[in-house]
Amino acid sequence: MTLEKPGNTHQGEPWDTRAWVEEKRFIQIRIKQGPVEGKRTWGREDLYDRGYPGKRCR
């Protein structure tokens, strides 16, 4: 759905970009902190074994 189509709750309302600015600031702060010490104990494949709502487990 685009902003121009009926049914969009934001149609005609200006976007409030303050949340996006704050999110970008937060991300920049985290990047400046650098990588965390240690190494993760899981791999991408481990995520596939985790269930989530609506997923049928193997």
N, C-alpha and C positions, 0 to 999 in steps of 0.2 A: 504494500500500500504506500502510495506516495503522499506527500503533504497536501497535494492539490485535490485528492479524491475525498468525497464525502465519507463521513464515518471516522475520520482521523480526529482524535480528541485535541490535537494541537493545531488544527487548522485555524488560521486567523490569529493565533496567539504567537507572540515573538518567543523565540527560543531563549531560555535562560542558560547562558554559557558558563555561569559561575562554577557549576559542578565539574565541567570539563576542565576548566582552568585549574581548579583545586586538584583534580585527579592527575593532571600533567605535572603539577608541582610535586605531588607525592611520589610519582614515578621517578622524577629527576633526583629527588632526595635519595631514594632507594638505590638508584644507579650509582650515585656518588659514593655510597657506602661500600661498594665493591662486592665481590662474591663472599658468601658465608664460608666459614671454616668447615673443614670436613668434607665428606662426600655423601651424597644421598645413598640410601640403602635399598632403593627400589629402581626398577627399570620401566620403560614404557610398556613392555609386555605385561608387567604385573597389573597395570591399570585395566587391562582388558578382562582380567579375571574377576575384578570387583563388579558387583552388581550395582545397578542404579534403578530408581523407580521406573517401572514400565519395561525393563529389560528382562528377557527370559534368560536365566542362567543355563549354561551348557550342561 
